[in-house]
Amino acid sequence: MARAMAAAQTVPVCGDVGANVERHLQLVRVAAEERAKVLVFPELSLTGYEMDLAAGLAFSPTDSRLAPLVEAASSHSMTLIAGAPVRLASGLHIGAFIISPDRTVGLYTKQRLGAFTADASCDGVVPPAEATVFQPGTLNPLVRVGGDTAAVAVCADIGQPSHPRQAAERGARTYLASMFVIPSEFEQETARLETYAVQHSMAVVFANYGGPSGGLRSAGRSAIWSGTGDLLVRLEPVAAGVAVAVETPAGWRGRTIMLGGA
């Protein structure tokens, strides 16, 4: 079945969930104009990468703050992958909400926690390692988008080659990577994603921030690769936007829409 997927590149407002939801909705509308059926946002997109604020901003699995995104997914017949800290019985996790057009909300929890080094910092201050704030997760549902099957990954998860391999073994044809990648790690991380696309014949969607968050610089350049490793579309390093790739009988069609600082 033909696929139509998109990566949302966001510039988060520190700790302001309401403002970030509004920015998500703006990007959803842009993706809908391009007929995208799944839209992936970066890691912790609803709060920003704010380690010190995560516990206070934590979502529940049925959080009412998701209601506008649930409505948008339904009205645009689009599956949304949006990131937030999530509190479960097992502790605080880095979550990716899977918001489907039928108004159901699933949850993926980041399996492999990461840490940044000083070269990522805007001011020399490095945030605490994720393992000091979050617990590793185990929730890993597949995503059904029309007749297609996709799998979710959150940032450091892609450092485990077994993660995309198991996704492919479970039937995923698309790999949805919700990430926060700094400039010094961009080439390494995107090379991994391109390799996984080729190894497992999966299209890969990479969503990154288009500006700093949590005092850390971001590389931007959200992108999509085909299942043969061809780079279909890539955004600019800075600012918000949407990268869309649509599969057609004649091949893939890609388009980028940059929105500035929103």
C-alpha positions as CSV (number, residue, x, y, z in Angstrom):
1,M,0.0,0.0,0.0
2,A,1.2,3.5,-0.8
3,R,2.6,5.5,2.1
4,A,2.4,9.2,2.9
5,M,4.5,10.1,5.9
6,A,5.9,13.3,7.4
7,A,8.5,14.5,9.9
8,A,7.6,17.6,12.0
9,Q,10.6,19.7,13.0
10,T,9.7,21.8,16.0
11,V,11.2,24.6,18.1
12,P,9.8,23.9,21.6
13,V,8.8,26.6,24.1
14,C,10.5,25.6,27.3
15,G,7.9,23.9,29.6
16,D,4.9,25.5,28.0
17,V,2.7,22.5,27.0
18,G,-0.2,24.7,25.8
19,A,2.0,26.7,23.4
20,N,3.7,23.5,22.2
21,V,0.3,21.9,21.5
22,E,-0.7,24.9,19.4
23,R,2.6,24.6,17.4
24,H,1.9,20.9,16.9
25,L,-1.5,21.7,15.6
26,Q,0.0,24.2,13.1
27,L,2.3,21.5,11.8
28,V,-0.5,19.0,11.6
29,R,-2.4,21.3,9.4
30,V,0.6,21.7,7.1
31,A,1.1,18.0,6.9
32,A,-2.6,17.5,6.2
33,E,-2.4,19.8,3.2
34,E,0.2,17.4,1.8
35,R,-2.0,14.4,2.5
36,A,0.3,12.9,5.1
37,K,-1.1,9.9,6.9
38,V,1.4,9.8,9.7
39,L,3.3,12.7,11.3
40,V,6.3,12.2,13.7
41,F,7.4,14.8,16.2
42,P,10.7,14.9,18.0
43,E,11.6,13.4,21.4
44,L,9.7,15.2,24.3
45,S,8.2,17.5,21.7
46,L,5.3,18.6,24.0
47,T,7.5,19.9,26.7
48,G,10.9,20.4,25.2
49,Y,14.0,18.5,26.4
50,E,13.7,19.9,29.9
51,M,15.1,17.4,32.5
52,D,14.5,19.7,35.4
53,L,10.8,20.2,34.5
54,A,10.0,16.7,33.4
55,A,8.5,15.4,36.6
56,G,6.3,18.4,37.1
57,L,5.1,18.4,33.5
58,A,4.6,14.6,33.3
59,F,1.6,13.3,31.4
60,S,-0.7,10.4,32.2
61,P,-1.7,7.9,29.6
62,T,-5.1,9.5,29.3
63,D,-4.0,13.1,29.8
64,S,-6.6,15.7,28.9
65,R,-3.8,17.9,27.4
66,L,-3.8,15.5,24.5
67,A,-7.4,16.3,23.6
68,P,-6.6,18.9,20.8
69,L,-4.2,16.4,19.2
70,V,-6.8,13.6,19.4
71,E,-9.3,15.9,17.7
72,A,-6.7,16.8,15.0
73,A,-5.8,13.2,14.3
74,S,-9.5,12.4,13.8
75,S,-10.4,15.4,11.7
76,H,-7.3,14.9,9.4
77,S,-7.3,11.1,9.3
78,M,-3.7,11.2,10.4
79,T,-1.7,9.3,13.0
80,L,0.4,11.5,15.2
81,I,3.5,10.5,17.2
82,A,4.1,13.2,19.9
83,G,6.7,13.1,22.7
84,A,6.3,13.8,26.4
85,P,7.4,12.7,29.8
86,V,4.9,10.1,31.0
87,R,4.3,8.9,34.6
88,L,3.3,5.2,34.9
89,A,3.2,2.7,37.8
90,S,6.7,1.8,36.8
91,G,8.0,5.4,37.1
92,L,8.7,8.4,34.9
93,H,9.4,7.5,31.3
94,I,10.2,9.3,28.0
95,G,7.1,8.5,26.1
96,A,5.9,8.8,22.5
97,F,2.1,9.0,22.3
98,I,0.6,7.3,19.3
99,I,-2.6,9.2,18.5
100,S,-4.7,7.5,15.9
101,P,-7.6,8.8,13.7
102,D,-10.0,6.6,15.6
103,R,-9.2,8.6,18.7
104,T,-7.4,5.9,20.5
105,V,-4.1,6.8,22.2
106,G,-1.3,4.3,22.4
107,L,2.1,4.7,24.1
108,Y,5.7,3.8,23.3
109,T,8.3,4.2,26.1
110,K,12.0,4.9,25.4
111,Q,14.0,1.7,26.0
112,R,17.6,3.0,26.0
113,L,18.3,6.2,28.0
114,G,21.0,8.6,26.9
115,A,23.2,11.5,28.0
116,F,24.8,14.5,26.4
117,T,28.3,15.9,26.6
118,A,29.6,19.4,27.0
119,D,30.0,20.0,23.2
120,A,26.2,20.0,22.9
121,S,25.6,22.8,25.4
122,C,24.8,26.3,24.5
123,D,26.2,27.7,27.7
124,G,28.6,25.1,29.1
125,V,25.9,23.6,31.4
126,V,25.0,20.0,30.6
127,P,21.7,18.5,31.6
128,P,21.7,15.5,33.9
129,A,21.8,12.0,32.3
130,E,18.4,10.7,31.4
131,A,18.8,7.8,33.7
132,T,18.9,10.2,36.7
133,V,15.4,11.4,35.8
134,F,13.7,8.6,33.9
135,Q,13.3,4.8,33.9
136,P,13.8,2.7,30.8
137,G,10.6,1.6,29.2
138,T,9.2,-1.6,27.7
139,L,6.1,-0.5,25.9
140,N,6.6,-1.0,22.1
141,P,3.4,-1.3,20.1
142,L,3.4,-1.4,16.4
143,V,1.6,1.4,14.6
144,R,-1.1,0.7,12.0
145,V,-1.4,3.4,9.3
146,G,-4.0,2.3,6.8
147,G,-2.7,-1.0,5.5
148,D,0.9,-0.3,6.5
149,T,2.7,-1.3,9.7
150,A,5.2,1.0,11.4
151,A,7.4,0.9,14.5
152,V,8.5,3.7,16.8
153,A,11.9,4.5,18.1
154,V,13.0,7.4,20.5
155,C,16.5,8.8,20.0
156,A,19.1,6.5,21.8
157,D,16.9,3.5,20.9
158,I,18.4,3.6,17.5
159,G,21.9,2.9,19.0
160,Q,20.7,-0.7,19.4
161,P,20.8,-2.5,16.0
162,S,18.4,-5.1,17.4
163,H,15.7,-2.4,17.7
164,P,15.1,-1.8,14.0
165,R,15.8,-5.5,13.3
166,Q,13.1,-6.6,15.6
167,A,10.8,-4.0,14.2
168,A,11.3,-5.5,10.7
169,E,10.8,-9.0,12.0
170,R,7.5,-7.9,13.5
171,G,6.3,-6.7,10.1
172,A,7.2,-3.0,10.1
173,R,7.7,-1.4,6.7
174,T,8.3,2.0,8.2
175,Y,10.5,3.1,11.1
176,L,9.4,6.3,12.9
177,A,12.4,7.9,14.8
178,S,11.4,10.6,17.3
179,M,14.7,12.2,18.2
180,F,16.9,15.1,19.6
181,V,20.2,15.1,17.7
182,I,22.9,17.6,18.4
183,P,25.2,18.9,15.6
184,S,28.3,16.8,16.5
185,E,26.2,13.6,16.4
186,F,24.2,14.3,13.3
187,E,26.3,12.5,10.7
188,Q,26.6,9.4,12.9
189,E,23.0,9.2,13.8
190,T,21.6,9.8,10.3
191,A,24.1,7.3,8.9
192,R,22.6,4.7,11.2
193,L,19.1,5.5,10.1
194,E,20.1,5.2,6.4
195,T,21.8,1.9,7.1
196,Y,18.8,0.5,8.8
197,A,16.6,1.6,5.9
198,V,18.8,-0.5,3.5
199,Q,19.3,-3.5,5.9
200,H,15.6,-3.9,6.7
201,S,13.9,-2.4,3.6
202,M,12.1,0.0,5.8
203,A,11.3,3.6,5.0
204,V,12.7,5.8,7.9
205,V,11.2,9.0,9.2
206,F,13.6,11.2,11.4
207,A,12.1,14.1,13.4
208,N,14.4,16.5,15.2
209,Y,14.2,19.9,16.8
210,G,14.8,23.0,14.7
211,G,16.3,25.0,17.6
212,P,17.8,24.6,21.0
213,S,16.1,22.9,23.9
214,G,17.1,22.3,27.5
215,G,20.3,24.4,26.9
216,L,21.4,22.1,24.1
217,R,21.9,22.8,20.4
218,S,20.0,20.8,17.8
219,A,21.1,19.8,14.3
220,G,17.7,20.1,12.8
221,R,17.6,18.6,9.2
222,S,14.7,16.3,9.8
223,A,14.5,13.8,7.0
224,I,12.9,10.7,5.3
225,W,14.7,7.8,3.6
226,S,13.1,5.2,1.3
227,G,13.5,1.5,2.0
228,T,16.5,1.4,-0.4
229,G,18.3,4.2,1.6
230,D,17.6,7.0,-0.8
231,L,17.3,10.4,0.9
232,L,13.8,11.5,-0.2
233,V,13.5,14.9,1.7
234,R,15.4,16.9,4.3
235,L,14.6,20.1,6.1
236,E,16.9,23.0,6.9
237,P,19.1,23.0,10.1
238,V,17.1,25.8,11.8
239,A,13.4,26.6,12.3
240,A,10.2,24.6,12.3
241,G,8.8,22.8,9.3
242,V,7.5,19.6,7.8
243,A,9.2,17.1,5.5
244,V,6.7,15.0,3.6
245,A,7.3,11.9,1.4
246,V,4.5,10.3,-0.6
247,E,4.8,6.9,-2.3
248,T,3.2,6.9,-5.8
249,P,3.1,4.4,-8.7
250,A,5.8,6.5,-10.3
251,G,8.0,6.5,-7.2
252,W,8.4,8.7,-4.2
253,R,7.5,12.4,-4.1
254,G,9.0,14.6,-1.5
255,R,8.4,18.2,-0.3
256,T,9.6,20.4,2.4
257,I,7.7,23.3,4.1
258,M,9.7,25.6,6.4
259,L,7.7,27.8,8.8
260,G,10.3,29.9,10.5
261,G,10.7,30.0,14.3
262,A,7.2,28.6,15.1
